C-alpha cells in the first residue's frame, strides 16, 4: 500500500480556487493599499501567488499587522488560544471591514 501524501496544499482544492469571474490578476487598488503596523487585516489567500501564500489553516483569519519585512508583512493572528506569526505579501491580505 502506498503512503498518502499530506503536502502543504493538501485538501485545499475548493478553498484555493478562483471563481470564474475572479480569474486573472487582482485589481490595482488591492495591491497598492499600504498597511501600517496596528492595522487589522483579513488573511485571504490568492491562489495565483503560491510561493508567498500562508498555510490554508489561516484562510479567513483576522490578524494585526506587526511590521514589514521587505515586500512582506508580519501579521499576528490567533489559532485557538495560541498566538501565531504569519509572514506574507499584500496579495494575500485585505483590510478588515468589521467594527472596532
WOFENRA-V94386 format. One record per backbone hydrogen bond with DSSP energy under -1.0 kcal/mol. CO is the residue of the C=O (numbers start at 1). NH is the residue of the N-H. Records with the same first field share a line. If there is no record, write none. Layout:
BEGIN
CO: NH + NH
END
This chain:
BEGIN
7: 10
9: 12
12: 16
19: 22
27: 31
28: 32
36: 39
39: 65
40: 96
41: 63
42: 94
43: 60
46: 49
50: 53
55: 58
56: 59
58: 61
61: 43
63: 41
64: 76
65: 38
67: 74
69: 72
72: 69
73: 88
74: 66 + 67
75: 86
76: 64
77: 84
79: 82
82: 79
84: 77
86: 75
88: 73
89: 92
90: 93
92: 44
94: 42
END
